[in-house]
C-alpha cells in the first residue's frame, strides 16, 4: 500500500474520530485509541493479504529482472502477469 493511500486513510480515520468526539461519543483519549488501532489494523491486514502465495508471486513477477515464473496451475490462474506460467 503506498504512502498516499495510507495518508488518505489516516486523515479519514482522524476526521471520523473527531466527529465522534464532537458528538460526545468519544473523549480525546478514546479518539487516540481508535485512530491508533485502525492505523495498526489496516497495514496488518494489508500485509497478510500481500504475503499470501499468489501475492508473493505477483510481486516477484512485477520486478523487471524477472523473466519467467513457473508455479502451480492454481496460483498461475490467480496472477494476471505474463511472466507467470503453470507447470
C-alpha positions in Angstrom: 0.0 0.0 0.0 1.6 3.3 -1.0 2.1 6.2 1.3 -0.6 8.4 -0.4 -3.3 5.8 0.3 -2.2 5.4 3.9 -2.2 9.2 4.4 -5.7 9.5 3.0 -7.0 6.7 5.3 -5.2 8.2 8.3 -7.0 11.6 7.5 -10.4 9.9 7.1 -10.0 8.0 10.4 -8.8 11.1 12.3 -11.8 13.1 10.9 -14.2 10.3 11.9 -12.7 10.2 15.4 -13.0 14.0 15.7 -16.6 13.8 14.6 -17.4 11.2 17.2 -15.7 13.5 19.7 -17.8 16.4 18.6 -21.0 14.4 19.2 -19.7 13.3 22.6 -19.3 9.6 21.7 -15.5 9.7 22.3 -13.3 11.8 24.5 -9.8 12.8 23.5 -8.2 9.6 24.8 -10.8 7.5 23.1 -10.1 9.3 19.8 -6.4 8.5 20.2 -7.1 4.8 20.9 -9.4 4.5 17.9 -7.0 6.2 15.5 -4.1 4.1 16.7 -6.0 0.9 16.5 -7.2 1.5 13.0 -3.8 2.6 11.8 -2.4 -0.6 13.2 -5.1 -2.8 11.8 -5.0 -1.5 8.1 -1.3 -2.2 7.4 -1.5 -5.5 9.3 -4.4 -6.8 7.2 -2.8 -5.4 4.0 0.5 -7.2 4.9 -1.3 -10.5 5.4 -3.1 -10.1 2.1 0.0 -9.2 0.1 2.0 -12.1 1.6 -0.3 -14.9 0.5 1.2 -17.2 -2.1 -0.4 -15.5 -5.1 0.6 -12.1 -3.8 4.2 -13.0 -3.4 4.3 -14.4 -7.0 2.6 -11.3 -8.3 5.2 -9.1 -6.5 8.0 -11.1 -7.9 6.5 -11.1 -11.4 6.3 -7.3 -11.3 10.1 -7.0 -11.0 11.8 -6.1 -14.3 14.6 -8.6 -13.6 12.2 -11.5 -13.5 11.6 -13.0 -17.0 9.6 -16.1 -16.1 8.0 -17.8 -13.0 6.8 -21.4 -13.2 4.3 -22.2 -10.5 1.2 -24.4 -9.8 -1.8 -24.0 -12.1 -3.9 -22.7 -9.2 -1.5 -19.9 -8.4 -0.8 -19.1 -12.1 -4.6 -18.7 -12.7 -4.8 -16.2 -9.8 -1.9 -14.0 -11.0 -2.5 -11.9 -14.1 1.1 -11.4 -15.2 2.6 -12.6 -18.5 5.8 -13.8 -16.7 3.8 -16.3 -14.6 3.2 -19.7 -16.2 1.8 -23.0 -14.9 4.0 -26.2 -14.6 
